[in-house]
């Protein structure tokens, strides 16, 4: 796993109006609704926030910090600026950063932020009162999600490479077939080109299945 060694900047947000209405994102009804499919659950106060599940864990998801039903949310202050989301470590798919959200009474949630998509994900199954504990868990959430994204990216790249190889063999086979009647060497070239194309298509089909699994 590669990571970026830069400083982390805090992302302030506006105080949320639910604090004056007694709204709590960890209330039992909302936690129970997390078992259902992702959909908006915060009514008119936070129409752009959704609650769903990440595996077995309930999460709150939004694409703007101000859309989250928390006091503030910011990227965790650790010794790096995130985990690469791409398998080659180029940063072309952004990085995954740990995120901490402040609730009322010194409580915190941990999650992650994807810089490429702008997604903020907060896990609701655990509440923290110590910043150090929340920071460590936030970085763990970011690392786990980055692992998943890197695996997904590797499968996608493998599928694209397989598709490009098929296209290359198609062109070679077309040229070989067109020239097959000019000499015995070209007839052998055509047979080899057709076999190479057949094998490339098998590998492409396998790579596509792996990516879609």
BELURZI-V461759 format. One record per residue. N is the residue number from 1. SS is DSSP state (2 for helix, 1 for strand, 0 for the rest). BURIAL is 1 if it has 24 or more other C-alpha atoms within 12 Angstrom, else 0. Layout:
# BELURZI-V461759
n=[N & N]
ss=[SS & SS]
burial=[BURIAL & BURIAL]
This chain:
# BELURZI-V461759
n=[1 & 2 & 3 & 4 & 5 & 6 & 7 & 8 & 9 & 10 & 11 & 12 & 13 & 14 & 15 & 16 & 17 & 18 & 19 & 20 & 21 & 22 & 23 & 24 & 25 & 26 & 27 & 28 & 29 & 30 & 31 & 32 & 33 & 34 & 35 & 36 & 37 & 38 & 39 & 40 & 41 & 42 & 43 & 44 & 45 & 46 & 47 & 48 & 49 & 50 & 51 & 52 & 53 & 54 & 55 & 56 & 57 & 58 & 59 & 60 & 61 & 62 & 63 & 64 & 65 & 66 & 67 & 68 & 69 & 70 & 71 & 72 & 73 & 74 & 75 & 76 & 77 & 78 & 79 & 80 & 81 & 82 & 83 & 84 & 85 & 86 & 87 & 88 & 89 & 90 & 91 & 92 & 93 & 94 & 95 & 96 & 97 & 98 & 99 & 100 & 101 & 102 & 103 & 104 & 105 & 106 & 107 & 108 & 109 & 110 & 111 & 112 & 113 & 114 & 115 & 116 & 117 & 118 & 119 & 120 & 121 & 122 & 123 & 124 & 125 & 126 & 127 & 128 & 129 & 130 & 131 & 132 & 133 & 134 & 135 & 136 & 137 & 138 & 139 & 140 & 141 & 142 & 143 & 144 & 145 & 146 & 147 & 148 & 149 & 150 & 151 & 152 & 153 & 154 & 155 & 156 & 157 & 158 & 159 & 160 & 161 & 162 & 163 & 164 & 165 & 166 & 167 & 168 & 169 & 170 & 171 & 172 & 173 & 174 & 175 & 176 & 177 & 178 & 179 & 180 & 181 & 182 & 183 & 184 & 185 & 186 & 187 & 188 & 189 & 190 & 191 & 192 & 193 & 194 & 195 & 196 & 197 & 198 & 199 & 200 & 201 & 202 & 203 & 204 & 205 & 206 & 207 & 208 & 209 & 210 & 211 & 212 & 213]
ss=[0 & 0 & 1 & 0 & 0 & 0 & 0 & 0 & 0 & 0 & 0 & 0 & 0 & 0 & 0 & 0 & 2 & 2 & 2 & 2 & 0 & 0 & 0 & 0 & 0 & 0 & 0 & 2 & 2 & 2 & 2 & 2 & 2 & 0 & 0 & 0 & 0 & 0 & 1 & 1 & 1 & 1 & 0 & 0 & 0 & 1 & 1 & 1 & 1 & 1 & 1 & 1 & 1 & 1 & 0 & 0 & 1 & 1 & 1 & 1 & 1 & 1 & 0 & 0 & 2 & 2 & 2 & 0 & 0 & 0 & 0 & 1 & 1 & 1 & 1 & 0 & 0 & 0 & 0 & 0 & 0 & 0 & 1 & 1 & 0 & 0 & 0 & 0 & 0 & 0 & 0 & 0 & 0 & 0 & 1 & 1 & 1 & 1 & 1 & 1 & 1 & 1 & 0 & 0 & 0 & 0 & 0 & 1 & 1 & 1 & 1 & 1 & 1 & 1 & 0 & 0 & 0 & 0 & 1 & 1 & 1 & 1 & 1 & 1 & 1 & 1 & 1 & 1 & 0 & 0 & 2 & 2 & 2 & 2 & 2 & 2 & 2 & 2 & 2 & 2 & 2 & 2 & 2 & 2 & 2 & 2 & 2 & 2 & 2 & 2 & 2 & 2 & 2 & 2 & 2 & 2 & 2 & 2 & 2 & 2 & 2 & 2 & 2 & 2 & 2 & 2 & 2 & 2 & 2 & 2 & 2 & 2 & 2 & 2 & 2 & 2 & 2 & 2 & 0 & 0 & 0 & 0 & 0 & 2 & 2 & 2 & 2 & 2 & 2 & 2 & 2 & 2 & 2 & 2 & 2 & 2 & 2 & 2 & 2 & 2 & 2 & 2 & 2 & 2 & 2 & 2 & 2 & 2 & 2 & 2 & 2 & 2 & 0]
burial=[0 & 0 & 1 & 0 & 0 & 0 & 0 & 0 & 0 & 0 & 0 & 0 & 0 & 0 & 0 & 1 & 0 & 0 & 0 & 0 & 0 & 0 & 0 & 1 & 1 & 1 & 0 & 0 & 0 & 1 & 1 & 0 & 1 & 1 & 0 & 0 & 0 & 0 & 0 & 1 & 1 & 1 & 0 & 0 & 0 & 1 & 0 & 1 & 1 & 1 & 1 & 1 & 1 & 1 & 0 & 0 & 0 & 1 & 1 & 1 & 1 & 1 & 1 & 1 & 1 & 1 & 1 & 1 & 1 & 1 & 1 & 1 & 1 & 1 & 1 & 1 & 1 & 1 & 0 & 1 & 1 & 1 & 1 & 1 & 1 & 1 & 1 & 0 & 0 & 0 & 1 & 0 & 0 & 1 & 1 & 1 & 1 & 1 & 1 & 1 & 1 & 1 & 1 & 1 & 0 & 0 & 1 & 1 & 1 & 1 & 1 & 1 & 1 & 1 & 1 & 0 & 0 & 0 & 1 & 1 & 1 & 1 & 1 & 1 & 1 & 0 & 1 & 1 & 0 & 0 & 0 & 0 & 0 & 1 & 1 & 1 & 1 & 1 & 1 & 1 & 1 & 1 & 1 & 1 & 1 & 1 & 1 & 0 & 1 & 1 & 0 & 1 & 1 & 0 & 1 & 1 & 0 & 1 & 1 & 0 & 0 & 1 & 1 & 0 & 1 & 1 & 0 & 0 & 1 & 1 & 0 & 1 & 1 & 0 & 0 & 1 & 1 & 0 & 0 & 0 & 0 & 0 & 0 & 0 & 0 & 0 & 0 & 0 & 1 & 1 & 1 & 0 & 1 & 1 & 0 & 1 & 1 & 0 & 0 & 1 & 1 & 0 & 0 & 1 & 0 & 0 & 1 & 0 & 0 & 0 & 0 & 0 & 0]
